[in-house]
Amino acid sequence: MFQKIILIYRMNSYLLIILISFCITSISFLVEYIYPFIHSKERDYISNFMYRFLHFLIFFYLPTFLLFFTYNSIDAYIYLGLVLLMFSTWYIFECCILTYYELRTYNIDHNIYDTTFHPTMKSIFREYSDILMNIFGVLITLNVGYIIYNNKQIPLLVKILYSLLYIFFFGDSILKSRAGKKQYYPKSPDCLFIKYIHKESTD
């Protein structure tokens, strides 16, 4: 009986996160319609909504994880995996893939924007977007740190390895990109972004 209650609470938590993300996405479309920040006559609204919804889902889920779930549940292991996957892809492809795909839905040249430009956040929060992104990074780090420190089921060696990987990927993909110098999307034909991401979207 208790396990069923936990399962129902867990599923309701995921549904609540999805619902809130959907509502925020809808609001962002309304705000952008009134106050456009990217001018495009050939915007793919369906794809744009899909990528933006996924982005808001990530932005809401990752910083607020411990408000909905416990540090020693299966959800915590899924969370740690998703966080590491997100930061490692930023490191490997030198940008946020979702942001790139969202920019492509406007049918504009993505190279005019640096990799810290997030149309998802910009659609609502405008000049405060970078501040919120930094806050999200801090909150994600606090969530990860709390889980790693308090979850006694994770072996010490795994905790150490995960922490080192997190610090490396977080430091390279987030802190370095916001250290002052703007970084733009990779253009080298040998980089993985051009080979596997940009190539697919232009075929």
PyMOL CGO cylinders between C-alpha atoms (Angstrom):
from pymol import cmd
from pymol.cgo import CYLINDER

trace = [
    CYLINDER, 0.00, 0.00, 0.00, 2.79, 2.40, 0.96, 0.3, 1, 1, 1, 1, 1, 1,
    CYLINDER, 2.79, 2.40, 0.96, 4.68, 1.59, -2.25, 0.3, 1, 1, 1, 1, 1, 1,
    CYLINDER, 4.68, 1.59, -2.25, 1.58, 2.36, -4.30, 0.3, 1, 1, 1, 1, 1, 1,
    CYLINDER, 1.58, 2.36, -4.30, 1.23, 5.73, -2.59, 0.3, 1, 1, 1, 1, 1, 1,
    CYLINDER, 1.23, 5.73, -2.59, 4.88, 6.54, -3.36, 0.3, 1, 1, 1, 1, 1, 1,
    CYLINDER, 4.88, 6.54, -3.36, 4.41, 5.48, -7.00, 0.3, 1, 1, 1, 1, 1, 1,
    CYLINDER, 4.41, 5.48, -7.00, 1.31, 7.66, -7.37, 0.3, 1, 1, 1, 1, 1, 1,
    CYLINDER, 1.31, 7.66, -7.37, 3.10, 10.63, -5.78, 0.3, 1, 1, 1, 1, 1, 1,
    CYLINDER, 3.10, 10.63, -5.78, 6.08, 10.12, -8.07, 0.3, 1, 1, 1, 1, 1, 1,
    CYLINDER, 6.08, 10.12, -8.07, 3.95, 9.96, -11.21, 0.3, 1, 1, 1, 1, 1, 1,
    CYLINDER, 3.95, 9.96, -11.21, 1.94, 13.00, -10.11, 0.3, 1, 1, 1, 1, 1, 1,
    CYLINDER, 1.94, 13.00, -10.11, 5.19, 14.89, -9.57, 0.3, 1, 1, 1, 1, 1, 1,
    CYLINDER, 5.19, 14.89, -9.57, 6.34, 14.15, -13.10, 0.3, 1, 1, 1, 1, 1, 1,
    CYLINDER, 6.34, 14.15, -13.10, 2.93, 15.12, -14.48, 0.3, 1, 1, 1, 1, 1, 1,
    CYLINDER, 2.93, 15.12, -14.48, 3.03, 18.37, -12.50, 0.3, 1, 1, 1, 1, 1, 1,
    CYLINDER, 3.03, 18.37, -12.50, 6.47, 19.22, -13.88, 0.3, 1, 1, 1, 1, 1, 1,
    CYLINDER, 6.47, 19.22, -13.88, 5.26, 18.50, -17.42, 0.3, 1, 1, 1, 1, 1, 1,
    CYLINDER, 5.26, 18.50, -17.42, 2.12, 20.58, -16.92, 0.3, 1, 1, 1, 1, 1, 1,
    CYLINDER, 2.12, 20.58, -16.92, 4.02, 23.56, -15.50, 0.3, 1, 1, 1, 1, 1, 1,
    CYLINDER, 4.02, 23.56, -15.50, 6.54, 23.38, -18.35, 0.3, 1, 1, 1, 1, 1, 1,
    CYLINDER, 6.54, 23.38, -18.35, 3.74, 23.26, -20.91, 0.3, 1, 1, 1, 1, 1, 1,
    CYLINDER, 3.74, 23.26, -20.91, 2.05, 26.30, -19.35, 0.3, 1, 1, 1, 1, 1, 1,
    CYLINDER, 2.05, 26.30, -19.35, 5.31, 28.28, -19.27, 0.3, 1, 1, 1, 1, 1, 1,
    CYLINDER, 5.31, 28.28, -19.27, 5.94, 27.38, -22.91, 0.3, 1, 1, 1, 1, 1, 1,
    CYLINDER, 5.94, 27.38, -22.91, 2.47, 28.58, -23.87, 0.3, 1, 1, 1, 1, 1, 1,
    CYLINDER, 2.47, 28.58, -23.87, 3.01, 31.83, -21.99, 0.3, 1, 1, 1, 1, 1, 1,
    CYLINDER, 3.01, 31.83, -21.99, 6.35, 32.32, -23.71, 0.3, 1, 1, 1, 1, 1, 1,
    CYLINDER, 6.35, 32.32, -23.71, 4.67, 32.04, -27.12, 0.3, 1, 1, 1, 1, 1, 1,
    CYLINDER, 4.67, 32.04, -27.12, 2.14, 34.66, -26.13, 0.3, 1, 1, 1, 1, 1, 1,
    CYLINDER, 2.14, 34.66, -26.13, 4.82, 37.02, -24.80, 0.3, 1, 1, 1, 1, 1, 1,
    CYLINDER, 4.82, 37.02, -24.80, 6.95, 36.51, -27.90, 0.3, 1, 1, 1, 1, 1, 1,
    CYLINDER, 6.95, 36.51, -27.90, 3.96, 37.18, -30.14, 0.3, 1, 1, 1, 1, 1, 1,
    CYLINDER, 3.96, 37.18, -30.14, 3.43, 40.54, -28.42, 0.3, 1, 1, 1, 1, 1, 1,
    CYLINDER, 3.43, 40.54, -28.42, 7.13, 41.37, -28.04, 0.3, 1, 1, 1, 1, 1, 1,
    CYLINDER, 7.13, 41.37, -28.04, 9.11, 39.47, -30.71, 0.3, 1, 1, 1, 1, 1, 1,
    CYLINDER, 9.11, 39.47, -30.71, 12.87, 39.28, -30.20, 0.3, 1, 1, 1, 1, 1, 1,
    CYLINDER, 12.87, 39.28, -30.20, 13.76, 37.22, -33.29, 0.3, 1, 1, 1, 1, 1, 1,
    CYLINDER, 13.76, 37.22, -33.29, 12.21, 38.47, -36.51, 0.3, 1, 1, 1, 1, 1, 1,
    CYLINDER, 12.21, 38.47, -36.51, 11.47, 35.64, -38.90, 0.3, 1, 1, 1, 1, 1, 1,
    CYLINDER, 11.47, 35.64, -38.90, 8.77, 35.24, -41.55, 0.3, 1, 1, 1, 1, 1, 1,
    CYLINDER, 8.77, 35.24, -41.55, 9.30, 31.50, -41.95, 0.3, 1, 1, 1, 1, 1, 1,
    CYLINDER, 9.30, 31.50, -41.95, 9.19, 30.27, -38.37, 0.3, 1, 1, 1, 1, 1, 1,
    CYLINDER, 9.19, 30.27, -38.37, 8.23, 26.62, -37.83, 0.3, 1, 1, 1, 1, 1, 1,
    CYLINDER, 8.23, 26.62, -37.83, 5.85, 27.08, -34.91, 0.3, 1, 1, 1, 1, 1, 1,
    CYLINDER, 5.85, 27.08, -34.91, 5.19, 23.40, -34.23, 0.3, 1, 1, 1, 1, 1, 1,
    CYLINDER, 5.19, 23.40, -34.23, 8.87, 22.44, -34.04, 0.3, 1, 1, 1, 1, 1, 1,
    CYLINDER, 8.87, 22.44, -34.04, 9.62, 25.63, -32.15, 0.3, 1, 1, 1, 1, 1, 1,
    CYLINDER, 9.62, 25.63, -32.15, 7.02, 24.82, -29.52, 0.3, 1, 1, 1, 1, 1, 1,
    CYLINDER, 7.02, 24.82, -29.52, 8.33, 21.25, -29.18, 0.3, 1, 1, 1, 1, 1, 1,
    CYLINDER, 8.33, 21.25, -29.18, 11.97, 22.28, -28.65, 0.3, 1, 1, 1, 1, 1, 1,
    CYLINDER, 11.97, 22.28, -28.65, 11.01, 25.11, -26.32, 0.3, 1, 1, 1, 1, 1, 1,
    CYLINDER, 11.01, 25.11, -26.32, 8.78, 22.83, -24.26, 0.3, 1, 1, 1, 1, 1, 1,
    CYLINDER, 8.78, 22.83, -24.26, 11.63, 20.32, -23.90, 0.3, 1, 1, 1, 1, 1, 1,
    CYLINDER, 11.63, 20.32, -23.90, 13.91, 23.16, -22.88, 0.3, 1, 1, 1, 1, 1, 1,
    CYLINDER, 13.91, 23.16, -22.88, 11.55, 24.52, -20.23, 0.3, 1, 1, 1, 1, 1, 1,
    CYLINDER, 11.55, 24.52, -20.23, 11.00, 20.98, -19.01, 0.3, 1, 1, 1, 1, 1, 1,
    CYLINDER, 11.00, 20.98, -19.01, 14.74, 20.65, -18.42, 0.3, 1, 1, 1, 1, 1, 1,
    CYLINDER, 14.74, 20.65, -18.42, 15.05, 24.16, -16.96, 0.3, 1, 1, 1, 1, 1, 1,
    CYLINDER, 15.05, 24.16, -16.96, 12.26, 23.47, -14.45, 0.3, 1, 1, 1, 1, 1, 1,
    CYLINDER, 12.26, 23.47, -14.45, 13.02, 19.84, -13.63, 0.3, 1, 1, 1, 1, 1, 1,
    CYLINDER, 13.02, 19.84, -13.63, 16.77, 19.99, -13.00, 0.3, 1, 1, 1, 1, 1, 1,
    CYLINDER, 16.77, 19.99, -13.00, 16.93, 22.92, -10.52, 0.3, 1, 1, 1, 1, 1, 1,
    CYLINDER, 16.93, 22.92, -10.52, 13.82, 21.86, -8.57, 0.3, 1, 1, 1, 1, 1, 1,
    CYLINDER, 13.82, 21.86, -8.57, 14.38, 18.10, -8.38, 0.3, 1, 1, 1, 1, 1, 1,
    CYLINDER, 14.38, 18.10, -8.38, 14.57, 17.86, -4.58, 0.3, 1, 1, 1, 1, 1, 1,
    CYLINDER, 14.57, 17.86, -4.58, 11.27, 19.71, -4.22, 0.3, 1, 1, 1, 1, 1, 1,
    CYLINDER, 11.27, 19.71, -4.22, 9.50, 16.75, -5.83, 0.3, 1, 1, 1, 1, 1, 1,
    CYLINDER, 9.50, 16.75, -5.83, 11.69, 13.70, -5.22, 0.3, 1, 1, 1, 1, 1, 1,
    CYLINDER, 11.69, 13.70, -5.22, 13.94, 12.19, -2.56, 0.3, 1, 1, 1, 1, 1, 1,
    CYLINDER, 13.94, 12.19, -2.56, 17.72, 11.86, -2.72, 0.3, 1, 1, 1, 1, 1, 1,
    CYLINDER, 17.72, 11.86, -2.72, 17.70, 8.06, -2.27, 0.3, 1, 1, 1, 1, 1, 1,
    CYLINDER, 17.70, 8.06, -2.27, 15.04, 7.07, -4.82, 0.3, 1, 1, 1, 1, 1, 1,
    CYLINDER, 15.04, 7.07, -4.82, 15.43, 5.63, -8.30, 0.3, 1, 1, 1, 1, 1, 1,
    CYLINDER, 15.43, 5.63, -8.30, 14.51, 9.10, -9.53, 0.3, 1, 1, 1, 1, 1, 1,
    CYLINDER, 14.51, 9.10, -9.53, 17.75, 10.42, -8.04, 0.3, 1, 1, 1, 1, 1, 1,
    CYLINDER, 17.75, 10.42, -8.04, 19.83, 8.01, -10.13, 0.3, 1, 1, 1, 1, 1, 1,
    CYLINDER, 19.83, 8.01, -10.13, 17.91, 9.02, -13.25, 0.3, 1, 1, 1, 1, 1, 1,
    CYLINDER, 17.91, 9.02, -13.25, 18.49, 12.65, -12.34, 0.3, 1, 1, 1, 1, 1, 1,
    CYLINDER, 18.49, 12.65, -12.34, 22.24, 12.21, -11.89, 0.3, 1, 1, 1, 1, 1, 1,
    CYLINDER, 22.24, 12.21, -11.89, 22.42, 10.44, -15.24, 0.3, 1, 1, 1, 1, 1, 1,
    CYLINDER, 22.42, 10.44, -15.24, 20.49, 13.18, -17.04, 0.3, 1, 1, 1, 1, 1, 1,
    CYLINDER, 20.49, 13.18, -17.04, 22.59, 15.95, -15.49, 0.3, 1, 1, 1, 1, 1, 1,
    CYLINDER, 22.59, 15.95, -15.49, 25.84, 14.28, -16.53, 0.3, 1, 1, 1, 1, 1, 1,
    CYLINDER, 25.84, 14.28, -16.53, 24.43, 13.58, -20.01, 0.3, 1, 1, 1, 1, 1, 1,
    CYLINDER, 24.43, 13.58, -20.01, 23.45, 17.24, -20.45, 0.3, 1, 1, 1, 1, 1, 1,
    CYLINDER, 23.45, 17.24, -20.45, 26.80, 18.68, -19.39, 0.3, 1, 1, 1, 1, 1, 1,
    CYLINDER, 26.80, 18.68, -19.39, 28.81, 16.09, -21.32, 0.3, 1, 1, 1, 1, 1, 1,
    CYLINDER, 28.81, 16.09, -21.32, 26.92, 16.80, -24.57, 0.3, 1, 1, 1, 1, 1, 1,
    CYLINDER, 26.92, 16.80, -24.57, 27.62, 20.52, -24.09, 0.3, 1, 1, 1, 1, 1, 1,
    CYLINDER, 27.62, 20.52, -24.09, 31.30, 19.63, -23.78, 0.3, 1, 1, 1, 1, 1, 1,
    CYLINDER, 31.30, 19.63, -23.78, 31.34, 17.22, -26.74, 0.3, 1, 1, 1, 1, 1, 1,
    CYLINDER, 31.34, 17.22, -26.74, 29.37, 19.40, -29.17, 0.3, 1, 1, 1, 1, 1, 1,
    CYLINDER, 29.37, 19.40, -29.17, 30.56, 22.75, -27.73, 0.3, 1, 1, 1, 1, 1, 1,
    CYLINDER, 30.56, 22.75, -27.73, 27.01, 24.09, -27.50, 0.3, 1, 1, 1, 1, 1, 1,
    CYLINDER, 27.01, 24.09, -27.50, 23.48, 23.29, -26.34, 0.3, 1, 1, 1, 1, 1, 1,
    CYLINDER, 23.48, 23.29, -26.34, 21.94, 21.08, -29.01, 0.3, 1, 1, 1, 1, 1, 1,
    CYLINDER, 21.94, 21.08, -29.01, 18.37, 22.00, -28.08, 0.3, 1, 1, 1, 1, 1, 1,
    CYLINDER, 18.37, 22.00, -28.08, 19.15, 25.70, -28.38, 0.3, 1, 1, 1, 1, 1, 1,
    CYLINDER, 19.15, 25.70, -28.38, 20.67, 25.13, -31.80, 0.3, 1, 1, 1, 1, 1, 1,
    CYLINDER, 20.67, 25.13, -31.80, 17.61, 23.21, -33.02, 0.3, 1, 1, 1, 1, 1, 1,
    CYLINDER, 17.61, 23.21, -33.02, 15.28, 25.85, -31.61, 0.3, 1, 1, 1, 1, 1, 1,
    CYLINDER, 15.28, 25.85, -31.61, 17.17, 28.59, -33.45, 0.3, 1, 1, 1, 1, 1, 1,
    CYLINDER, 17.17, 28.59, -33.45, 16.88, 26.55, -36.64, 0.3, 1, 1, 1, 1, 1, 1,
    CYLINDER, 16.88, 26.55, -36.64, 13.08, 26.64, -36.39, 0.3, 1, 1, 1, 1, 1, 1,
    CYLINDER, 13.08, 26.64, -36.39, 13.25, 30.39, -37.03, 0.3, 1, 1, 1, 1, 1, 1,
    CYLINDER, 13.25, 30.39, -37.03, 14.95, 29.71, -40.37, 0.3, 1, 1, 1, 1, 1, 1,
    CYLINDER, 14.95, 29.71, -40.37, 17.77, 32.11, -39.59, 0.3, 1, 1, 1, 1, 1, 1,
    CYLINDER, 17.77, 32.11, -39.59, 21.53, 31.84, -39.47, 0.3, 1, 1, 1, 1, 1, 1,
    CYLINDER, 21.53, 31.84, -39.47, 22.33, 30.48, -36.02, 0.3, 1, 1, 1, 1, 1, 1,
    CYLINDER, 22.33, 30.48, -36.02, 25.89, 31.78, -36.28, 0.3, 1, 1, 1, 1, 1, 1,
    CYLINDER, 25.89, 31.78, -36.28, 24.78, 35.35, -35.55, 0.3, 1, 1, 1, 1, 1, 1,
    CYLINDER, 24.78, 35.35, -35.55, 24.19, 34.31, -31.93, 0.3, 1, 1, 1, 1, 1, 1,
    CYLINDER, 24.19, 34.31, -31.93, 26.74, 33.10, -29.39, 0.3, 1, 1, 1, 1, 1, 1,
    CYLINDER, 26.74, 33.10, -29.39, 26.25, 29.81, -27.59, 0.3, 1, 1, 1, 1, 1, 1,
    CYLINDER, 26.25, 29.81, -27.59, 24.97, 31.49, -24.39, 0.3, 1, 1, 1, 1, 1, 1,
    CYLINDER, 24.97, 31.49, -24.39, 21.96, 32.93, -26.24, 0.3, 1, 1, 1, 1, 1, 1,
    CYLINDER, 21.96, 32.93, -26.24, 18.89, 30.87, -25.23, 0.3, 1, 1, 1, 1, 1, 1,
    CYLINDER, 18.89, 30.87, -25.23, 15.70, 31.77, -27.14, 0.3, 1, 1, 1, 1, 1, 1,
    CYLINDER, 15.70, 31.77, -27.14, 13.71, 29.69, -24.65, 0.3, 1, 1, 1, 1, 1, 1,
    CYLINDER, 13.71, 29.69, -24.65, 14.71, 31.86, -21.69, 0.3, 1, 1, 1, 1, 1, 1,
    CYLINDER, 14.71, 31.86, -21.69, 14.88, 35.03, -23.78, 0.3, 1, 1, 1, 1, 1, 1,
    CYLINDER, 14.88, 35.03, -23.78, 11.25, 34.62, -24.85, 0.3, 1, 1, 1, 1, 1, 1,
    CYLINDER, 11.25, 34.62, -24.85, 10.05, 35.50, -21.34, 0.3, 1, 1, 1, 1, 1, 1,
    CYLINDER, 10.05, 35.50, -21.34, 12.90, 36.78, -19.20, 0.3, 1, 1, 1, 1, 1, 1,
    CYLINDER, 12.90, 36.78, -19.20, 14.73, 38.86, -21.83, 0.3, 1, 1, 1, 1, 1, 1,
    CYLINDER, 14.73, 38.86, -21.83, 17.70, 40.73, -20.30, 0.3, 1, 1, 1, 1, 1, 1,
    CYLINDER, 17.70, 40.73, -20.30, 17.47, 38.63, -17.13, 0.3, 1, 1, 1, 1, 1, 1,
    CYLINDER, 17.47, 38.63, -17.13, 18.03, 35.36, -19.00, 0.3, 1, 1, 1, 1, 1, 1,
    CYLINDER, 18.03, 35.36, -19.00, 21.75, 35.10, -18.26, 0.3, 1, 1, 1, 1, 1, 1,
    CYLINDER, 21.75, 35.10, -18.26, 21.17, 35.76, -14.56, 0.3, 1, 1, 1, 1, 1, 1,
    CYLINDER, 21.17, 35.76, -14.56, 18.57, 33.00, -14.40, 0.3, 1, 1, 1, 1, 1, 1,
    CYLINDER, 18.57, 33.00, -14.40, 20.84, 30.60, -16.27, 0.3, 1, 1, 1, 1, 1, 1,
    CYLINDER, 20.84, 30.60, -16.27, 23.56, 31.20, -13.69, 0.3, 1, 1, 1, 1, 1, 1,
    CYLINDER, 23.56, 31.20, -13.69, 21.06, 30.66, -10.86, 0.3, 1, 1, 1, 1, 1, 1,
    CYLINDER, 21.06, 30.66, -10.86, 19.92, 27.42, -12.48, 0.3, 1, 1, 1, 1, 1, 1,
    CYLINDER, 19.92, 27.42, -12.48, 23.52, 26.25, -12.65, 0.3, 1, 1, 1, 1, 1, 1,
    CYLINDER, 23.52, 26.25, -12.65, 23.96, 26.90, -8.94, 0.3, 1, 1, 1, 1, 1, 1,
    CYLINDER, 23.96, 26.90, -8.94, 20.69, 25.14, -8.06, 0.3, 1, 1, 1, 1, 1, 1,
    CYLINDER, 20.69, 25.14, -8.06, 21.58, 22.09, -10.16, 0.3, 1, 1, 1, 1, 1, 1,
    CYLINDER, 21.58, 22.09, -10.16, 24.95, 21.91, -8.41, 0.3, 1, 1, 1, 1, 1, 1,
    CYLINDER, 24.95, 21.91, -8.41, 23.23, 22.08, -5.01, 0.3, 1, 1, 1, 1, 1, 1,
    CYLINDER, 23.23, 22.08, -5.01, 20.83, 19.30, -6.01, 0.3, 1, 1, 1, 1, 1, 1,
    CYLINDER, 20.83, 19.30, -6.01, 23.66, 17.09, -7.26, 0.3, 1, 1, 1, 1, 1, 1,
    CYLINDER, 23.66, 17.09, -7.26, 25.79, 17.80, -4.21, 0.3, 1, 1, 1, 1, 1, 1,
    CYLINDER, 25.79, 17.80, -4.21, 22.94, 17.01, -1.81, 0.3, 1, 1, 1, 1, 1, 1,
    CYLINDER, 22.94, 17.01, -1.81, 22.21, 13.69, -3.54, 0.3, 1, 1, 1, 1, 1, 1,
    CYLINDER, 22.21, 13.69, -3.54, 25.86, 12.65, -3.72, 0.3, 1, 1, 1, 1, 1, 1,
    CYLINDER, 25.86, 12.65, -3.72, 26.51, 13.56, -0.08, 0.3, 1, 1, 1, 1, 1, 1,
    CYLINDER, 26.51, 13.56, -0.08, 23.38, 12.06, 1.47, 0.3, 1, 1, 1, 1, 1, 1,
    CYLINDER, 23.38, 12.06, 1.47, 22.79, 8.95, -0.65, 0.3, 1, 1, 1, 1, 1, 1,
    CYLINDER, 22.79, 8.95, -0.65, 24.64, 6.22, 1.25, 0.3, 1, 1, 1, 1, 1, 1,
    CYLINDER, 24.64, 6.22, 1.25, 23.79, 3.58, -1.35, 0.3, 1, 1, 1, 1, 1, 1,
    CYLINDER, 23.79, 3.58, -1.35, 26.17, 5.08, -3.88, 0.3, 1, 1, 1, 1, 1, 1,
    CYLINDER, 26.17, 5.08, -3.88, 29.71, 3.66, -3.45, 0.3, 1, 1, 1, 1, 1, 1,
    CYLINDER, 29.71, 3.66, -3.45, 32.35, 6.18, -2.44, 0.3, 1, 1, 1, 1, 1, 1,
    CYLINDER, 32.35, 6.18, -2.44, 34.41, 5.52, -5.57, 0.3, 1, 1, 1, 1, 1, 1,
    CYLINDER, 34.41, 5.52, -5.57, 31.39, 6.21, -7.78, 0.3, 1, 1, 1, 1, 1, 1,
    CYLINDER, 31.39, 6.21, -7.78, 30.72, 9.43, -5.86, 0.3, 1, 1, 1, 1, 1, 1,
    CYLINDER, 30.72, 9.43, -5.86, 34.31, 10.58, -6.39, 0.3, 1, 1, 1, 1, 1, 1,
    CYLINDER, 34.31, 10.58, -6.39, 34.31, 9.72, -10.10, 0.3, 1, 1, 1, 1, 1, 1,
    CYLINDER, 34.31, 9.72, -10.10, 30.94, 11.35, -10.66, 0.3, 1, 1, 1, 1, 1, 1,
    CYLINDER, 30.94, 11.35, -10.66, 31.97, 14.49, -8.78, 0.3, 1, 1, 1, 1, 1, 1,
    CYLINDER, 31.97, 14.49, -8.78, 35.17, 14.81, -10.81, 0.3, 1, 1, 1, 1, 1, 1,
    CYLINDER, 35.17, 14.81, -10.81, 33.28, 14.38, -14.09, 0.3, 1, 1, 1, 1, 1, 1,
    CYLINDER, 33.28, 14.38, -14.09, 30.64, 16.86, -13.00, 0.3, 1, 1, 1, 1, 1, 1,
    CYLINDER, 30.64, 16.86, -13.00, 33.21, 19.49, -12.01, 0.3, 1, 1, 1, 1, 1, 1,
    CYLINDER, 33.21, 19.49, -12.01, 35.07, 18.99, -15.29, 0.3, 1, 1, 1, 1, 1, 1,
    CYLINDER, 35.07, 18.99, -15.29, 32.02, 19.17, -17.59, 0.3, 1, 1, 1, 1, 1, 1,
    CYLINDER, 32.02, 19.17, -17.59, 30.30, 21.92, -15.60, 0.3, 1, 1, 1, 1, 1, 1,
    CYLINDER, 30.30, 21.92, -15.60, 33.44, 24.01, -15.45, 0.3, 1, 1, 1, 1, 1, 1,
    CYLINDER, 33.44, 24.01, -15.45, 34.21, 23.67, -19.15, 0.3, 1, 1, 1, 1, 1, 1,
    CYLINDER, 34.21, 23.67, -19.15, 30.71, 23.93, -20.59, 0.3, 1, 1, 1, 1, 1, 1,
    CYLINDER, 30.71, 23.93, -20.59, 29.21, 26.54, -18.27, 0.3, 1, 1, 1, 1, 1, 1,
    CYLINDER, 29.21, 26.54, -18.27, 31.75, 28.61, -16.38, 0.3, 1, 1, 1, 1, 1, 1,
    CYLINDER, 31.75, 28.61, -16.38, 34.19, 29.02, -19.28, 0.3, 1, 1, 1, 1, 1, 1,
    CYLINDER, 34.19, 29.02, -19.28, 31.43, 30.04, -21.70, 0.3, 1, 1, 1, 1, 1, 1,
    CYLINDER, 31.43, 30.04, -21.70, 30.37, 32.81, -19.28, 0.3, 1, 1, 1, 1, 1, 1,
    CYLINDER, 30.37, 32.81, -19.28, 33.85, 34.03, -18.38, 0.3, 1, 1, 1, 1, 1, 1,
    CYLINDER, 33.85, 34.03, -18.38, 33.63, 37.09, -20.63, 0.3, 1, 1, 1, 1, 1, 1,
    CYLINDER, 33.63, 37.09, -20.63, 34.63, 36.09, -24.15, 0.3, 1, 1, 1, 1, 1, 1,
    CYLINDER, 34.63, 36.09, -24.15, 31.69, 35.11, -26.34, 0.3, 1, 1, 1, 1, 1, 1,
    CYLINDER, 31.69, 35.11, -26.34, 31.83, 31.69, -27.92, 0.3, 1, 1, 1, 1, 1, 1,
    CYLINDER, 31.83, 31.69, -27.92, 30.05, 30.92, -31.15, 0.3, 1, 1, 1, 1, 1, 1,
    CYLINDER, 30.05, 30.92, -31.15, 28.90, 27.70, -32.74, 0.3, 1, 1, 1, 1, 1, 1,
    CYLINDER, 28.90, 27.70, -32.74, 31.74, 25.51, -34.06, 0.3, 1, 1, 1, 1, 1, 1,
    CYLINDER, 31.74, 25.51, -34.06, 32.54, 25.80, -37.76, 0.3, 1, 1, 1, 1, 1, 1,
    CYLINDER, 32.54, 25.80, -37.76, 35.46, 23.41, -38.16, 0.3, 1, 1, 1, 1, 1, 1,
    CYLINDER, 35.46, 23.41, -38.16, 34.52, 20.50, -40.49, 0.3, 1, 1, 1, 1, 1, 1,
    CYLINDER, 34.52, 20.50, -40.49, 36.32, 18.12, -38.12, 0.3, 1, 1, 1, 1, 1, 1,
    CYLINDER, 36.32, 18.12, -38.12, 34.29, 18.99, -35.01, 0.3, 1, 1, 1, 1, 1, 1,
    CYLINDER, 34.29, 18.99, -35.01, 31.52, 16.67, -33.87, 0.3, 1, 1, 1, 1, 1, 1,
    CYLINDER, 31.52, 16.67, -33.87, 28.92, 19.45, -34.03, 0.3, 1, 1, 1, 1, 1, 1,
    CYLINDER, 28.92, 19.45, -34.03, 29.42, 19.92, -37.77, 0.3, 1, 1, 1, 1, 1, 1,
    CYLINDER, 29.42, 19.92, -37.77, 29.74, 16.19, -38.45, 0.3, 1, 1, 1, 1, 1, 1,
    CYLINDER, 29.74, 16.19, -38.45, 26.69, 14.96, -36.57, 0.3, 1, 1, 1, 1, 1, 1,
    CYLINDER, 26.69, 14.96, -36.57, 24.39, 17.83, -35.60, 0.3, 1, 1, 1, 1, 1, 1,
    CYLINDER, 24.39, 17.83, -35.60, 24.63, 20.64, -38.14, 0.3, 1, 1, 1, 1, 1, 1,
    CYLINDER, 24.63, 20.64, -38.14, 25.03, 18.17, -41.01, 0.3, 1, 1, 1, 1, 1, 1,
    CYLINDER, 25.03, 18.17, -41.01, 21.82, 16.30, -40.14, 0.3, 1, 1, 1, 1, 1, 1,
    CYLINDER, 21.82, 16.30, -40.14, 19.77, 19.49, -39.87, 0.3, 1, 1, 1, 1, 1, 1,
    CYLINDER, 19.77, 19.49, -39.87, 20.93, 20.78, -43.26, 0.3, 1, 1, 1, 1, 1, 1,
    CYLINDER, 20.93, 20.78, -43.26, 20.59, 17.55, -45.25, 0.3, 1, 1, 1, 1, 1, 1,
]
cmd.load_cgo(trace, "trace")
